[in-house]
């Protein structure tokens, strides 16, 4: 177990907590998602700190940050880039779009049409884009944080299942508690605070941390427990359709990241339980008549599934 890596991760979380006040568990989920090599979806009302969290994370890691405001008229070329003829060079020159960053904030992703939403699919899964019959690799690491307004708001398009499945975790920041909101009211502007944040984990150390995640051990008993949970989602008792094998692999990856953050060299059932609602609720639809949302249904399923 590389304790120095775990300490660096703890420093990163602590520093982010100075900007995003009172949301430590959500920040830990965000960092775990990055360490596991996934992408994050934040679903919440405007103004609760989604953009601030993405920008602060990029600054703390010394990564190139880019933000795209998704709107109904946003085109795929606005995201990936376009080739423009330059007379001085007598040739077409490719002008990369904002997707060629290391941390990409796709703000209000469900305000864009399905065609533009789907332009992110290849980038998120393959870390490359195809532009004018040419494949272009993206920077590493490449981390997408997409924000989504509640689907009952005007001017929103539901994300298709294929897009939702590309997000390792979905979290909600929610409103701050009373003490945290008072700190926001009397404190300095969050945007100014971000500009003074030092990089606590340079890209090279981030790559080491991501490699350390892959080395975290999962015992046979832990894998039995995870498979029991996956089988429960497919039983028809809780959800219309169950988890795919890809989703199960994703859960294990982020559980390993949680274990590393807890300075353990092995995955415990608590790691799986802590991350499971955020990792699978957006991939599942509760059965009719359940009377619960997907997150509550996942938690009930966890309670009903014995630990080996």
N, C-alpha and C positions, 0 to 999 in steps of 0.2 A: 504494500500500500504506500503510494507516494503522498506522504503527509504534507509536503511543501506545496503540491498542487492543490490539495484540499484547503490549505490555508489561504492560498491566492484566491481561490473561488470564494471563500468566506469574506475576504477583503472586498472583492467585487460586489457581493451582495450587500455588505454593509455600506459601501459607498453609494450604491443605487438607492438605498433606503434613505439617504440624506436628501434625495431629490423627490422620490415618490414616497411620501410620508404615510406610514400606517398600513402598508401593503406588502409586508415582508413575504408572506406565503405566496402571493402572486409573483413577486420578483424571483423567488426561488424556483417557481415553476418555469418562468421565462428563461432563467439561466440553465436549468436542467434541460429544457428543450434545445437550447443552443449547443450544450455539451453533447447531447445525443445526436446532433447532426440533423435535427428536424426543423420544421417551420411552425410559427405560432399564429393563432387566430385569436384576436381579442374582440369579444362581442359586448358592446356597452353603448350607453348614450353618449353624445358628444360632451367633451369638456371634463372628463374625469382623469385625464393624464395618460392616455394611450400614446399619443405622439411624443410626449415628454419621455416616457419610458423607453421608447425605441431610440430616440436621439441620445439619451443618457447612456444607454448600453453601448452604442457605437463609440461614443467619446471615451468611455471607461476602458474599452478594448483597443482603442487606437485604430478603429476600422473606418473605411470610407462609407459615409452615410448618404442615402438618397431617399427622397420622399416623392411619391406620386399621389396626387389627389384624383381619385377615380370619380369621373362624372359620366353622364349619359352619352356625351359626345366624344369621350376618349377613345382613340383608335389604337389597335395593337402596335402600329409603328411609333406611336407616342411613347410606348413602353420600351420596345426593344431597339429602336433606332431606325435609320433610313440612310440610303446612299444618295448623295447629291453630286451632280456633275459640277466639277470645278474647272473653269476655262483655263486657269493658269497651269493646271496639271494635265489638262486634256484627258481627264479620266474621272470616273465616278469614285468618290471618296465616302467611306462609311462613317457616319456620325452616330456613335453609340448612344443609346437611350439610357434612362435612369436605372434600368435593370442591371447595368454593368457597375454594380456597387457591391459592397460586402454585407452591409445591412440595408435592406430595402424596406421602407415603410409603404405599404400599399393601403393608403388611407381611404376608408369608406368603400371598400372593394365592391360591396353589393349595390353601389349606385351606378356602376358601369354595366353595360350590356354583356350578355353571355359570351359574345365573340372576344371581347377584350379580357374578360375574366379568364377565358381558356388560354390566352396568350401566356399566362404565367405557368401553365402546367408543365411544359417541357423544362422551363428554367428551374422550377422547384424540384422536379424529380431527377433530371439528368444534369443539372448545373451547366446547361448550355442552351443556346437559342439558335434557331434556323432563320436566317434572314436572306431572302433572295437566293435561295438554293445553296447557301453557304452556312456551315455550322460554325458557330463562334462560342468558345468556352467562356464561362463566367469566372469571376475572381473567387478565390478560396480564402477564408470560408465565405459561404453565401447563405445568408440568413434572412428569410422573409418574415416580417411581422405585418400581418394584415389586420386591419380593423374593420369591424362590421357593425352597422347600426341595427337595432332590433327590426325584424322583418315586417313589423306592423307599421313602420314609419313610411311616409309617402316617398315615392321615387326610388324604391329599393327592388332589387332582383334577387330572388333566392339563389344561393350558391348551389350548383349541381353537386350530386354525390361524389363525382369524380374529383371535383375541386376540393371539397371538404376532406376527402380521404388523404389529400396531400399535406394536410396540416397535422403535425404530430400531436399538438395540444390545442385545446380551446379554453380560454380563461375569461373571467369577468373581473374587472377591477372594482366596480361598485363605488358608491359614495363613501367618502371618508367618515371616520367616526368624529365625534365632537372635538376631541383634543387635537386630532390630526388636521381637521379643517381650521381650527384656530391657528395652528402653526403655519398653515398656508396663507391665512389672512394677514398675519402680522409679519411673516417672513419676507425674504427678498423674492424677486421674480424668478420663477423656476428656470426660465430660458437663460437668464444671466448666470444663475448658479451652475448650469451645465457647462458654460464656457470656461469655468475655472476648475472643472473636474480633471484630475490627472489620469493618465492611462495606467491602470493598476495591473493589467494583464495584457502585454503586447501580443500580436498575432502568433508569434512563435510559441509562447507559453499556452495560448489557447489551443493550438494544435496538439501540444503535449497533453493537455487536460482531456481533449477529445479522444486521444489515443489511450489514456488511462481509463476512460470509461469502458472501452472495449475489453480491457483486461480484468474488469470486475467479474467475480465468479458468480454463477447461478447454479445452485446445487440441484440434484435430481428431484429432491422433495419440493424445492421452489418451482421447478419447471412443472411438476405434477399439479401444484396449486394453480399456476397460471393456466395450464391446460384445462383445469376444472372450471375456471372462470370463463374461458373462451367457449367451452362446451355449453355452459349455462346460457350464454348469449344466443346459442344456436338451438336451444331446446324448445323454443316456441312458448315458453312460460313467461318470458320477460319482454322479448322484443320480436318484431315482425321478421327480421332477418338478423343473422348473427355476424360476428366479426370474421373478416377475411384473415388468411395466414399473414398477410402483410401487416395488418393491424396488430396481430399478436406479437410479431417481431418488433414493431414500434413500441409497444408497451414494455417489452423487456429492455429495450435500449434506454428508455427514459427512466425505468426503475433502476438500472445500473448507474445512471447519472445521479439519481437521488442518493444511492448508496455511497457514491464517491463524495458527494457533498457532505454526507454524514460521517466521513472519514472511516468508512468500512470497506473492506476488500471483497465483500460478498453482498448479494441481494437478500434482504429479509422480506417476509410477507408484508410488513408495514410499508415498505417502499412501493410495492405493487398497489396496496390499498390506497395509499396517499395520492397516487397519480392516476389511478384508473378512471375516476369520473371525468377528469380533464382530458384523458387520452382517448376515451371511446364514446362518450355521450353524444358527440357531434356526428358519429358514424352510425348511430342506431336510432330506431323509431320504436317507442314503447307500443306494446300490443293495445288494441282497442279496449277501452274500459279500465285501463290500469289506474286512471285517476292521478297519475304522477307524471312529471316531466322526465326527460331522459336521464338527467343527473340524479334525481331522487330514485329513479328505477335502478340505476347502476348501484347506488348505495344500498338499496334493499337487497339486490342480488348478492352483493359482497357479504352482507349480514347472514344470508341464507346459505352461503357456500362455506363448508368447513375447511379449516386449514389442516393439511395432512400432518 
